[in-house]
């Protein structure tokens, strides 16, 4: 739905989607992480959008940032091809920082990048908001599960209306 929203917005020029998949949850996780669905998702989105005349590329985060990411504070290494634990806020913020750095090197402007936290856990939303608040024009979005509309936030510029006077 978030991709469809961007295709329907006048003047939108969605050309790239970077997927951050979840890791396996551990012993009690019967379904496994969404990293197992990366190829299926990519093929589905690229085919459906191409059929409608759009040329959108879907990349796995491991192919954009790096196959492995080191968390500086504790030296952990995360295999991004196996997804990331969505309750690890430090790793999420680190990953968002690395992703923005790479996308900016690819000549995307801050205002052209949006983080969609739909389907994530609370730490995803917190990481998206924290990262968005650091720089003007950074945005994050999600699909509201009550009305299924895309909600987009530029937290930095909305602070004046959010904070008490």
FITORRO-61301 format. One line per 10 residues: number of its first residue (from 1); their letters; for each residue x, y, z of N, C-alpha, C, O. Coordinates in pm, whole numbers. Example, Ala and Ser with C-alpha at 12.3 -4.5 7.8 and 13.67 -1.06 7.14 Angstrom:
FITORRO-61301
1> AS> 1319 -569 780 1230 -450 780 1320 -330 780 1424 -332 846; 1285 -225 708 1367 -106 714 1290 3 787 1341 114 804
This chain:
FITORRO-61301
1> XXXXXXXXXX> 81 -120 0 0 0 0 85 126 0 49 225 -63; 198 124 69 283 242 73 342 270 -65 353 386 -105; 378 167 -137 432 185 -273 322 239 -363 345 331 -441; 204 182 -353 89 228 -433 62 375 -407 36 452 -500; 69 415 -281 47 555 -243 142 645 -320 100 748 -374; 269 610 -325 368 694 -392 348 697 -543 384 794 -609; 292 591 -599 265 590 -742 146 678 -777 136 731 -887; 54 695 -680 -67 773 -704 -50 921 -673 -131 1003 -718; 52 959 -597 73 1099 -560 128 1174 -680 230 1137 -737; 60 1281 -715 103 1361 -830 243 1417 -804 271 1472 -697
11> XXXXXXXXXX> 330 1403 -901 466 1454 -889 563 1359 -820 682 1387 -813; 512 1247 -769 599 1150 -704 680 1076 -810 630 1048 -919; 803 1045 -777 887 974 -874 961 861 -803 1083 854 -805; 885 773 -740 943 660 -669 1023 576 -768 971 532 -870; 1150 555 -736 1234 476 -826 1308 365 -755 1358 273 -820; 1316 371 -623 1392 271 -550 1329 244 -415 1287 336 -344; 1322 116 -380 1275 73 -249 1386 -12 -189 1433 -107 -251; 1427 23 -67 1527 -55 4 1455 -128 117 1394 -65 203; 1463 -260 116 1390 -342 212 1481 -381 328 1588 -439 308; 1437 -348 448 1505 -392 570 1421 -504 628 1312 -480 681
21> XXXXXXXXXX> 1470 -625 619 1395 -743 662 1426 -778 806 1531 -742 860; 1333 -849 867 1354 -893 1005 1431 -1025 1009 1423 -1107 918; 1506 -1040 1116 1581 -1163 1140 1491 -1266 1204 1382 -1234 1253; 1535 -1391 1204 1463 -1495 1277 1456 -1455 1423 1549 -1395 1477; 1345 -1488 1487 1323 -1447 1626 1386 -1537 1730 1383 -1502 1848; 1441 -1648 1693 1502 -1737 1792 1421 -1864 1811 1342 -1901 1724; 1441 -1929 1922 1384 -2062 1948 1232 -2068 1937 1179 -2165 1883; 1162 -1968 1986 1015 -1971 1985 953 -1920 1856 831 -1920 1843; 1033 -1876 1761 984 -1818 1637 953 -1927 1536 1044 -1988 1479; 825 -1951 1513 783 -2057 1421 784 -2011 1274 800 -2093 1184
31> XXXXXXXXXX> 767 -1881 1251 756 -1831 1115 889 -1790 1053 904 -1791 931; 985 -1753 1135 1112 -1704 1082 1100 -1559 1043 991 -1503 1040; 1213 -1497 1014 1213 -1356 977 1164 -1333 836 1152 -1426 757; 1137 -1207 805 1090 -1174 671 1203 -1177 568 1178 -1166 448; 1327 -1193 614 1439 -1201 519 1421 -1317 422 1476 -1316 312; 1344 -1417 463 1316 -1532 376 1227 -1495 257 1216 -1571 161; 1163 -1379 265 1069 -1337 162 1123 -1228 71 1051 -1179 -16; 1247 -1188 90 1304 -1076 13 1289 -1092 -137 1242 -1000 -205; 1328 -1205 -191 1322 -1226 -336 1178 -1226 -387 1149 -1169 -492; 1090 -1291 -313 949 -1296 -352 891 -1154 -356 822 -1118 -451
41> XXXXXXXXXX> 921 -1075 -252 872 -937 -245 928 -855 -362 853 -785 -429; 1059 -865 -385 1121 -789 -494 1057 -824 -628 1018 -735 -704; 1046 -953 -657 989 -996 -785 845 -948 -800 805 -904 -908; 768 -958 -693 628 -916 -696 616 -766 -725 541 -725 -813; 690 -685 -650 680 -539 -666 730 -497 -804 665 -418 -872; 845 -548 -845 899 -508 -974 807 -548 -1088 787 -470 -1182; 749 -668 -1082 658 -711 -1189 529 -629 -1190 487 -581 -1294; 468 -613 -1072 342 -538 -1065 357 -394 -1108 270 -340 -1176; 467 -330 -1070 485 -190 -1107 526 -177 -1254 484 -83 -1322; 606 -270 -1303 646 -267 -1445 523 -285 -1534 511 -221 -1639
51> XXXXXXXXXX> 430 -373 -1492 306 -394 -1568 224 -266 -1579 145 -251 -1672; 243 -174 -1485 168 -48 -1485 252 67 -1543 210 183 -1538; 369 34 -1597 450 135 -1663 554 204 -1576 612 304 -1619; 578 155 -1457 678 214 -1368 804 129 -1368 799 7 -1388; 917 193 -1345 1044 122 -1336 1100 143 -1196 1177 237 -1172; 1061 56 -1104 1103 67 -964 1195 -48 -931 1164 -164 -958; 1307 -14 -872 1404 -117 -832 1387 -145 -683 1376 -52 -602; 1386 -272 -647 1375 -314 -508 1506 -381 -470 1546 -482 -529; 1574 -325 -370 1702 -379 -325 1694 -424 -179 1626 -363 -97; 1763 -532 -149 1777 -575 -10 1878 -484 58 1972 -437 -6
61> XXXXXXXXXX> 1859 -459 185 1950 -372 259 2093 -423 253 2187 -344 250; 2111 -555 252 2246 -613 247 2317 -579 116 2439 -574 112; 2240 -556 9 2299 -521 -120 2324 -371 -133 2399 -328 -221; 2262 -292 -47 2278 -146 -53 2387 -100 43 2479 -29 2; 2378 -140 167 2473 -94 269 2599 -180 268 2708 -132 239; 2582 -306 299 2693 -403 303 2634 -535 350 2530 -536 416; 2698 -646 317 2645 -774 365 2649 -787 517 2569 -859 577; 2744 -715 579 2759 -724 724 2779 -584 780 2843 -500 717; 2722 -560 898 2735 -430 962 2789 -448 1103 2742 -534 1177; 2887 -367 1138 2945 -374 1272 2885 -264 1357 2879 -148 1316
71> XXXXXXXXXX> 2840 -301 1477 2790 -203 1574 2909 -158 1657 2968 -237 1731; 2945 -32 1645 3067 20 1706 3068 11 1858 3172 -17 1917; 2954 34 1923 2954 41 2070 2993 -90 2137 3055 -89 2244; 2958 -202 2076 2989 -330 2141 3060 -431 2049 3086 -545 2089; 3089 -390 1926 3166 -476 1835 3088 -587 1768 3146 -666 1694; 2956 -595 1794 2875 -699 1729 2877 -683 1579 2889 -572 1527; 2865 -795 1510 2850 -792 1365 2714 -852 1331 2675 -956 1386; 2643 -786 1241 2510 -831 1201 2514 -867 1054 2553 -785 970; 2473 -988 1022 2462 -1033 884 2330 -980 829 2224 -1036 858; 2336 -874 750 2214 -808 703 2133 -893 605 2013 -873 590
81> XXXXXXXXXX> 2198 -988 539 2125 -1079 450 2030 -1168 530 1934 -1221 474; 2057 -1185 659 1971 -1265 747 1873 -1177 824 1807 -1225 916; 1864 -1049 789 1771 -958 853 1829 -897 979 1942 -927 1019; 1750 -811 1040 1791 -742 1161 1681 -760 1265 1563 -763 1231; 1720 -772 1391 1620 -785 1497 1554 -648 1517 1620 -550 1549; 1424 -644 1497 1352 -517 1502 1338 -461 1643 1289 -349 1660; 1378 -536 1744 1375 -481 1880 1512 -428 1923 1529 -390 2039; 1608 -426 1832 1743 -376 1860 1754 -233 1807 1799 -211 1695; 1712 -137 1889 1703 2 1844 1839 59 1806 1848 137 1712; 1944 20 1877 2077 70 1843 2117 23 1703 2168 102 1624
91> XXXXXXXXXX> 2093 -102 1672 2126 -154 1540 2040 -88 1432 2088 -60 1322; 1913 -65 1463 1824 0 1365 1871 141 1333 1877 179 1215; 1905 220 1434 1950 357 1411 2082 355 1334 2102 434 1241; 2171 266 1372 2299 252 1302 2274 218 1154 2337 274 1065; 2181 126 1130 2150 85 993 2087 199 913 2121 218 796; 1998 274 975 1937 389 905 2043 492 869 2041 547 759; 2135 519 961 2243 612 934 2325 565 813 2354 642 722; 2363 437 814 2442 382 703 2366 387 571 2423 416 466; 2236 359 577 2153 361 457 2146 502 399 2164 521 278; 2119 601 484 2115 740 437 2249 780 376 2251 846 272
101> XXXXXXXXXX> 2358 741 437 2491 775 387 2510 721 245 2558 791 156; 2473 595 226 2487 533 93 2395 601 -9 2437 632 -120; 2269 624 30 2175 685 -64 2216 827 -102 2197 869 -216; 2272 901 -8 2320 1036 -39 2439 1030 -136 2453 1117 -222; 2525 928 -121 2635 911 -217 2582 878 -356 2646 908 -457; 2463 817 -360 2398 788 -489 2324 910 -541 2252 901 -641; 2341 1023 -474 2285 1153 -515 2137 1172 -484 2073 1258 -545; 2082 1094 -390 1946 1120 -344 1953 1233 -241 2043 1235 -157; 1858 1326 -248 1849 1433 -149 1772 1384 -27 1694 1289 -36; 1795 1448 88 1725 1411 211 1574 1406 188 1507 1313 234
111> XXXXXXXXXX> 1521 1504 117 1377 1513 96 1323 1403 5 1202 1384 -4; 1411 1331 -63 1368 1223 -152 1371 1087 -84 1334 986 -145; 1414 1083 41 1425 957 114 1321 955 225 1308 1051 301; 1247 846 234 1147 832 340 1161 693 401 1179 595 330; 1151 686 532 1156 559 604 1013 516 630 935 591 688; 977 395 587 843 343 614 855 237 723 924 137 705; 788 261 835 798 169 949 674 81 962 653 20 1068; 593 73 859 473 -11 861 511 -156 890 606 -209 832; 438 -218 977 458 -360 1005 569 -386 1104 592 -501 1142; 637 -283 1144 746 -302 1239 696 -298 1383 579 -272 1409
121> XXXXXXXXXX> 786 -323 1473 754 -314 1614 779 -171 1661 827 -88 1584; 746 -143 1785 762 -8 1839 904 46 1821 918 162 1783; 1011 -32 1845 1145 23 1824 1169 73 1681 1246 167 1662; 1105 12 1582 1119 62 1444 1067 204 1434 1133 290 1375; 951 229 1492 891 362 1487 978 463 1563 997 575 1517; 1029 422 1677 1115 510 1755 1242 542 1676 1282 658 1668; 1304 441 1618 1426 461 1539 1397 554 1421 1477 644 1392; 1285 534 1353 1248 620 1241 1228 764 1284 1274 856 1217; 1160 784 1396 1135 919 1447 1265 985 1493 1290 1101 1461; 1347 911 1566 1474 967 1613 1560 1009 1495 1617 1118 1494
131> XXXXXXXXXX> 1569 924 1397 1652 954 1281 1595 1072 1202 1670 1155 1151; 1463 1079 1190 1399 1186 1114 1413 1321 1183 1417 1424 1116; 1419 1322 1314 1422 1448 1387 1558 1516 1380 1569 1636 1408; 1661 1443 1343 1797 1497 1343 1823 1599 1232 1904 1689 1250; 1756 1586 1120 1784 1670 1004 1653 1718 942 1561 1639 922; 1644 1849 912 1523 1898 845 1502 1823 714 1598 1786 647; 1381 1801 677 1332 1735 555 1340 1584 558 1295 1520 463; 1397 1522 662 1389 1376 672 1248 1339 713 1188 1405 797; 1196 1233 652 1059 1193 679 1052 1045 713 1136 965 670; 951 1010 790 919 868 805 770 854 791 695 950 812
141> XXXXXXXXXX> 725 735 756 584 712 730 543 573 773 627 487 798; 413 553 782 357 421 806 214 420 752 156 525 725; 160 301 738 20 289 697 -64 269 822 -42 175 899; -159 359 842 -248 351 958 -338 229 942 -407 216 840; -339 140 1039 -418 17 1028 -566 40 1054 -645 -53 1041; -605 163 1091 -748 192 1108 -813 235 977 -921 188 942; -747 325 904 -807 372 779 -724 336 655 -761 371 543; -612 267 674 -524 221 566 -472 335 478 -450 317 358; -453 452 538 -395 565 467 -250 581 511 -215 552 625; -168 629 418 -27 653 450 -16 782 530 -68 886 490
151> XXXXXXXXXX> 51 773 642 77 890 727 226 920 715 309 832 737; 259 1043 680 398 1082 662 430 1195 758 349 1286 778; 549 1190 819 587 1289 919 724 1348 890 820 1275 864; 732 1479 894 859 1551 895 868 1605 1037 832 1720 1063; 916 1523 1128 913 1553 1271 988 1682 1302 943 1760 1387; 1099 1705 1237 1180 1824 1263 1097 1951 1246 1099 2039 1332; 1023 1960 1135 945 2080 1108 812 2082 1182 749 2188 1194; 768 1970 1233 642 1965 1305 660 1986 1455 562 1988 1529; 784 2002 1502 810 2018 1645 738 2141 1702 688 2135 1814; 732 2251 1627 666 2370 1676 520 2347 1708 466 2408 1800
161> XXXXX> 454 2259 1633 314 2233 1658 294 2121 1759 186 2108 1817; 398 2039 1782 389 1926 1875 421 1967 2017 351 1930 2111; 529 2045 2035 575 2082 2167 486 2190 2229 438 2279 2158; 466 2183 2362 386 2287 2427 459 2421 2424 582 2427 2425; 383 2526 2422 439 2662 2417 484 2706 2553 534 2817 2569
